[in-house]
Amino acid sequence: MDQVPRLRPGFRFQWEPVQKAHVLLYPEGMVKLNDSAAAILSEIDGERTVSAIVARLEERFPDAGALDGDVQEFLEDARQQHWITML
């Protein structure tokens, strides 16, 4: 929980009006994100720890309950997909 996730070099998170969704752009293409993935990636700034990201998301979505497991699972998937690195 004290690791700091960062987008890998060449990856960019942004709103894509044509897709009407947040996307993750990279040199070989684009990934259209669901709302949960977009919420998590929007908190990644290369400085916040996983625990800080979880705390911010729990503040933004108080009705969701504890989010640490879901956030950690998504970040691990994102790491395996080579979208992020963990420092």
Beta strands, then each sheet from edge to edge (+ up, - down):
strand 1: 5-7
strand 2: 12-16
strand 3: 21-26
strand 4: 29-32
strand 5: 84-86
sheet 1: 1+ 5-
sheet 2: 2+ 3- 4+
end
